[in-house]
């Protein structure tokens, strides 16, 4: 599954479940690059090195793409945090 495919799958699930959409937005905001507004394309995207590190620690492979179910489970867990 490519990153674009993962994003589209999560977007579809978010459309069907607004509570999940809020949780996914919360996760996306947590993962953003610290100074995202200073770098083109001026979007709150995560740093590539951070994503590679997260994928390595979670899946043992820097190039891994997480399954949508794992992202949803993590987003729901984040949504329950104070």
C-alpha positions in Angstrom: 0.0 0.0 0.0 1.4 3.4 -1.0 1.2 6.4 1.3 -1.4 8.0 -1.1 -3.5 4.9 -0.8 -3.2 5.0 2.9 -4.3 8.6 3.0 -7.3 8.0 0.7 -8.3 5.0 2.9 -8.1 7.1 6.0 -10.0 10.0 4.4 -12.8 7.7 3.4 -13.0 6.3 6.9 -13.0 9.8 8.3 -15.9 10.8 6.0 -17.9 7.8 7.4 -17.0 8.5 11.0 -16.7 12.2 12.0 -15.3 11.3 15.5 -12.5 9.4 13.8 -11.8 12.4 11.6 -11.2 14.5 14.7 -8.8 11.9 16.1 -6.9 11.7 12.8 -6.6 15.4 12.6 -5.3 15.4 16.1 -2.6 12.8 15.2 -1.7 14.7 12.0 -1.2 17.9 14.1 1.0 16.1 16.6 3.2 14.7 13.8 3.7 18.0 12.0 7.2 19.4 11.5 8.0 22.0 14.2 8.5 24.9 11.7 6.3 23.7 8.9 5.2 27.3 8.1 8.8 28.2 7.1 9.3 25.5 4.5 7.7 25.0 1.1 5.0 23.7 0.5 3.9 25.5 3.8 1.8 22.5 4.9 1.9 20.9 8.4 3.6 17.8 7.2 5.9 15.6 9.3 9.7 15.6 8.8 10.8 12.7 6.7 13.4 11.7 9.1 10.8 11.5 11.9 8.5 9.4 9.9 11.3 7.0 9.0 12.3 6.7 12.6 8.7 6.1 13.7 8.3 3.4 11.0 11.6 1.8 12.1 10.6 1.7 15.8 7.1 0.4 15.1 7.7 -2.0 12.2 11.5 -2.6 12.0 11.7 -1.0 8.6 12.2 2.6 7.7 10.3 2.2 4.5 7.3 0.5 6.0 3.8 1.9 5.4 1.5 1.2 8.3 -1.8 -0.6 7.8 -4.9 1.7 8.0 -6.1 -0.3 11.0 -3.0 0.5 12.9 -3.3 4.3 12.2 -7.0 4.2 13.2 -6.1 2.4 16.5 -3.4 4.9 17.3 -5.7 7.8 16.4 -8.4 6.5 18.7 -5.8 6.0 21.5 -4.6 9.6 21.0 -8.2 10.8 21.1 -8.7 9.2 24.6 -5.7 11.1 26.0 -6.3 14.2 28.1 
